[in-house]
Amino acid sequence: MPEDPYRLQSSTTLDWDINGTTYPVAGVSEATVSISSSIVELETGDSVLREEHYHEGVRFPVTITARKWDPEIVNEVLGTPDNGAFEDRPDLPPFSLSGTFEAAGGSDRTVSISVSDIPVPEDFPLFDLSLGDYGEWTIESDGGSLDDFTITDPA
């Protein structure tokens, strides 16, 4: 089976799910999903060499930069109170992210990824524009669960 490179294309879209509502995000210019864990190393009292290790606290860091998104996402996360732009509440809703990435070169091969339980990041962008450039929206946070990583190869 030949290996195909994958690349973001202008048609690549991602879906953010918040409180059961799906918000498509398009114009994706960067997408990173990785796995991160804390490693606990155990040594014995009579050796300086590592005896054992195990992983704890596994997370799935997600970084998405896009140029087209539904601004209603911001209202869903921050709330839409009658008297201002921020609803004072302690429980901001977590995200789920899913997307399908196509292989380059006309292949029908795809990779589908879905990450859930992504908390609203500590720094949540609201508005960021530069003269002559499109506005970009970057979200960085850690997902709690990798729900799907499927490679589809119709050949």
N, C-alpha and C positions, 0 to 999 in steps of 0.2 A: 504494500500500500504506500503510494507516494505521500510525502508530507507536503501539505499546502500551507503557504503563509496566510495568516489572517490579517485583515486591516480594517480600520474604521472607514466607512464610506459615508457619503452625504445622506444616504438613505437609512443609515443605522439609527434605530430608535430604542429607547429604554422605557420601561414602565415602572414608575414609582407608585406603590400602593400605600395609601394612608387611610386608616380607619375604614377600609373596605372600598375606597374609591380609587380608581386607576387614573393616573395622570401621565400621559405620554410625554417623554422628553426627547427632542430631536436635535439635530445639529450637533451631535456628540463629537467633541474634539479630543477628548481623553477619557479612557475608561480603564480602571485598574481594580482588580479584585485579587486579593492574596490571602494566604493563611499565616497566622501569627500565633505563637504560643510561648508561654514561659516554660523554660526548662529547669527542672530541679535536679541538681547534681548531688549525688551521695558518695561520700568517701568513708573509708573505714578508719579507725583510730590508729592503725599500724601502717598506713600507706598514704602517700600524697596523691596517688593516682585515683582517677574516678572509678568507683566500683559499679555504680548503677546510675541511671537517669530516667526521668519520666517527664511527660509533658502535662502541664496544667494550664488552665485559663486560655483555652484556644479561642481565638477570635478571627474574623474575616474582614480585614480592613478594606474599605471601599472608597475610591476617589473617582468622581465623575465631573467632567467639565463639559458644559453644553452651551449652545447659543440660542436654542429655542426651547422654551418651557412654558408651561401654563402658570401664570403668576398666582393662580388660585391655590397652588401648593403652599405658598407663603401664608395665605389666609388660613388654610387648613391646619398648618403647624402652629401659627401664632394665635389663632382664634380671630373672630370677627365681632368684637363687641360693638355696641351701639355708640359708645362715647370715645373711641380711640382705636389705635392700630394694634394693640397688644392686650390680650386677655390674660389676666393674672391667674395662672393655674400651674400647679406643680407637676402635672403629668402630661408632658408633650407627647403626642402619639409617635410610636416608632414607625419606620419605613420598611417596606420590602422593595427589592429591586430585582427586575428580571429583564433579560435581553438576549437576543440571538445575533451572533456575529458570523458573517459569511467569509468563506475562504476567497482569496484573490485568484485571478486567472480564469474565471468562468466556471469554477468547480461548484457543485451543488452541496459541498460539505459545509456544515455549520457547527457552531458550538453554542449551546444554550446554557445560560447561567442564571441562577436565582439565589439571592441572599435575603434572609429575613431577620427580623428583630434588630434593625439598625436604628439606634437611638438618634434623635436630633442632635447634631454635633454642637459642641460648645460654642463654636463660631459659625453661625448660620448666615450666609450672605443674603442681603436684601437687594442691594443695588450697587453695581460697579460698572461704570462706563468710562471710556477714554475717547477723546475727540477723533472722529473718523473711523473708529472701530466698532464692531458689534459688541454688545454687552455679553459677557460670559458669566456663567453661574457655576461655581465649584462647590461641591459637597464632599466633605471628608468625614468618615465616621467608621466605627467598627460594627460589623454585623455579628449576630450571635449564632447564626446557623446557615450553613451552605445547603440549600434544599435541592439544588439541581446543578449538575455539571454533565451535560449530555453532548456527546459528539455524534452527529448524524452524518453518515457516509452512504448515500444512496447507491454508490457503485458496487 
